[in-house]
Amino acid sequence: MTVTIFAALPTATPARARRVGAAPVPRVRPLDEVLAAGPAHDDGPADDGSVPVRRVQDELDRLAAALRPVAARLLTAVGDVLAGRRPARHLGTLLAPDALAALVRAAPGPAAVRAGTSRAPSAGGAGGAVRGLRVCAVGLRAVEVAAVVPGHDRVRAVAARLERADDGPADPGRWHLVVLRLG
């Protein structure tokens, strides 16, 4: 009785290997050879003079992580304005005029706050806590932020763009909220 090699090969083997009778064997390099080769991406410029994509993305990820607390504090203040706990003029130096105008339009009027329809921090639990904060650096001088903040009578989706206001060190530096979109 003879057994054919075709029955012994798994079905995931390429068709050519099943026909020839030999399954491909992956090449495993010794650890010393792998470590001697260095990192998978080069830190210097490529042959064509471009900057490697991975290195730039690492810098943007570090910037986004460093600015996460700044964005959280700023959006907490925006949530306080939307809930009627803070006047919008308190954020005048941190927001661009268009962003401030959008915030003033969305903020509850003084009559609604005095009528007691806004949620107080003690009744609403966490008060102005920002939920679902996402920070994405789109450049070394621009960061986009998305979050959910409690507002006057409901929670609101907030999208914002922060841009550098000075040429100092990036962390923390001075950042202005230049675009504000409220859902």
Buried (B, 14 or more C-beta within 10 A) or exposed (E): EEEEEEEEBEEEEEEEEBEEEEBEEEEEEEEEEEEEEEEEEEEEEEEEEEEBEEBEEEEBEEBBEBBBEBBBEBBBBBBBBBBBBBEBEEBEEBBBEEBBEBBBEBBBEEEBBEEEEBBEBEEEEEBBBBEEBEBEBEEEBBBBBBBBBBBBBEBBEBBBBBBBBEEEEBEEBEBBBBBBEBE
